[in-house]
Amino acid sequence: MSRLNQPLGGNEMPRFGGPATMMRLPSLDTAEGLDACIVGIPMDIGTSNRPGTRLGPRQIRDESRMLRPYNMATGAAPFDSLQVADIGDVPINTFDLKKSVDIITARYREILTFGAIPLTLGGDHTLTWPILRAIREVHGPVALVQVDAHADINEHMFGETVAHGCPFRRAWEDGCLLNDKVTQIGLRGTGYAPEDFDWGRDRGWTVIQAEACWHRSLTPLMADLRARVGDAPVYLSFDIDSLDPAFAPGTGTVEPAG
């Protein structure tokens, strides 16, 4: 592929038409020849409260019809230099979470063999652990930036070690993370004990609770974050419940004061 793929523009096809891909980009079966790829994981069988994130990839793609290729605030223009396409969804087993975890790892192992950077549309947060397992095989342990209302470091939920509240505990156990380069941002809400957010701190992680971000510029925080990550490979995880439920009322596990 010599010509860089571009999102289908609104002057070529009305925004309500065209392919149902992310930003109406071309659709491919694999990540071969790509610098980055969009991947959906339509899964919510790891959730403990409200379901619905299985519909997330489809809805995100639909809303992305309005995105244009240039960010007027930051100047970012990814399609000027990167070959990007939408490679569809991971075919999870919607009746078996543990099998789905292995299916996800296998799919990302294939994606990473082509050298492409995956951008994942979820899907409940369980999916982060199998992705990090595949990434570890290629890059070793990585830095982590997690924007989330919850720490997701539970030992288990209802006796199960694979669930949406456990992925970063499992990733840590599997040696997927560089402890001194892990940052959790936006943790908040109520808990079961005062030390609920301290498990990561005890392992060298940087934990920034939501109230530390209120009423101030986040520019210094971002500068500190970049310095901490340095040149290490980094995985960014953004959970929609990091937003206040006034702006994301449909999230599965709602917390106040986002």
N, C-alpha and C positions, 0 to 999 in steps of 0.2 A: 504494500500500500504506500504509494508515494504521496498522494494528496491527503492532507489531514481532514478527517471527518469534521463536519460542522453541524450544529443543531439546525433543524429545519426551521427557517425563518418565517415570521408571520406574514411577510409579503409574498412568500412562495406558496404557502398553504395556510388557510385560516387556522387560528389557534385551536379551534374545536375539532380540527381534522388532523389527518396524518397518522404516523405510527404511534402506538401506545408505549413508547420507550422513554427512558429518561431524557428529557429535553428534546425528544423526538430525534435522537441520534440514530445512526444505523444500528441494526441488530446483527450480531454474529453468534455463532455457536460456541466458539472458544476465544481465549484471550491471545491467540497467536498473532504476532505483529502489532500488538497494542502496547502503549505506554501505561495506560490506565483503563480499567473496565468497571462498568456498573453491574453489580450482582444483587439479585433479590433473594432473601430468605423468608418466605411466607410462612412463618411458624409462630404459634403462640401456645403450644402444648406444654411449655415450661413455666407458664404464669401461675400465680397463686391467687390472683384476684380477678379482675375483669379481663376476658379475652378480647380479641379483635386485631392484634398486631399481625395476624396472618394476612390481613388485608392491607398492611402497611406498604409493602413494595408497590402494589398496584396503585394505591392512592397517591403515594409520593410521585410516581411517574406521571400520573394524571395532572397533579398540581404543577409539575415542572414544565408543562406546556408554555407557561408564561415567562420562563427564564430566557434571557438573551445571553449571548456569548461573552459580553464584557461587563465587568463590575465597575460601575462608574465611581464608586467610593474608593476602592483600593487600587484600581487599575489592573486587576488580575484579568488575564486573557489566556486561559489554559488551552483553548483550541487553536491558538496561534503556534503552539510549540509541541503539543502532545497529541498522539493518536489515541482517540477514545471511542469506545463503542459500548453498547448495552449487550451483555451476553446472557440475559435472561435470569431465570430463577434456579436455585438449587432444588432438586426434586426430593424433598424430605419425605420421611415416612410419617404421615400425620397421626398415626396410631401408636408410634413408638418413639419416645424422646431419645432414648439411649442409642437406638439405631440411627436416628436423625443426626445426632452429634457426630457419629463416625462418617455419615454421608457428607456432612459439611466439611470435615477435615479432608476427606478424599478429594472433594471438588476444589478446595482452595490449594491443596497440594498440586493439582493439575494447573491451576491458574498461575501459581508462582513459578512453575517450571518455564513459563514463557517470559518471565521477567516483568510481568505487568503488575501494577499496583491496583488492588481491588478496592472499590468503594462500595460498601455494603448497605443495602436498604433492608431494615428489619421490619418485623421479626422481634421476638422477645429477647432479653439480654442473655439468655442461655447461650446463644449462638457465638458470643465473644470467645468463650473458652475453646471450642473446636477450631475457630479461625486462628487463634494464637498458637495452638498446637502446630498447625501447618506452617505458620510463619517461623516458629522456633526451628523447624527442620532446615529452613533456608538461611535465616539470619541469626540464629541463636536467640538468646533472651533480648528483649527489646524494651525501650522506654514506653511508658503508658501515660496518656492524658485522658482521664475519665471525667466527663462532665455529667453529673448525675445527682439525683436527690438521695440516692442510697449507695452504701458502700459495696453491696453485693459480694460480701466476703463471708457469708454464712457457712458454717460447717455442714449443715444439712437443713432441709425443709421437709417437715413431715417424715423424717427418716431417710429422705432421698438426697443424695449428694449431687445430683444433676438437676438444676433448677435455675430459674432466673435470678434468684438471690445468692447464688453460689459461684458464678463464673470466675471471679478474680481470685477466690480462694483456691479453686482448682488450677488456675493458670499459675499461681505462685507455687503450688505443690509440684507442678510439672516443670518448673524451672523456665517458664516463659518470660519472666519479667526481670528487668534490672532494678533492684529495689531502691537504689538511690536516685533513680530517674522516673519513679512513679509519682504522678500527681493526680489527686482526686479533688475536683472542684464542684462546689455547690451542694454538698451534703447538708441535710436539714431535716426538720420535722421531729417527731417523737421517737423514742426508742424503748428498749427493754431494760437498759442499764446505762449509767453515765459514761461507761467506757466503750459504748457500741462503736464509736468512730475511731477508737484507739488501736484496734488490731493492726491496721496498716501502719500507723505511726510507730508501733513497736517493731516494725520490720524495716524502718527507714523510709517509709513513704511520706510524701508531703500531702497533708490533708487540709484543705481550705474549705471551711464551712460556709454556707450561703451568706450568713450574716456578715462575714468578713468582706463580702463583695458589695454590700448595699451602700448606696449614696456616695460612691467614689469611682474614679476612673479605673478601668481595668488595664490601662496601658502599662503601669509598673509591674503588675502581675504577669502579663504576657512577656515582658522583657525578662523577668526572673525565670519564667518557664522555659523560654528559649535557651537561656544560659544553662539551665539545669540539664536539658536534653542534649545540648551540644550537637555533635555530629552523629549521635547514635540513631539507629533506625527507631522509629516511633510509631505506635499504634494509637489512633485517636478514636475514642468511643464517646458518642453523644447520645444520651438517653433523653427522650422527649419529656420525661417527668422532671428533668432539671428545670423546665419552664414552670412558671406559676400556673396552676390549674385554671386561672381566669383566661389564659391564652391557649392552653392545651387541655380542655376539660375531658377529652376522651381517653387520656392515658390510663393504663391499667392500675397503677398504684399511686394514687394522688397524695401529694404532700403540700401543706400550705406554705406560703411565703417564699415562692421561688424567685 
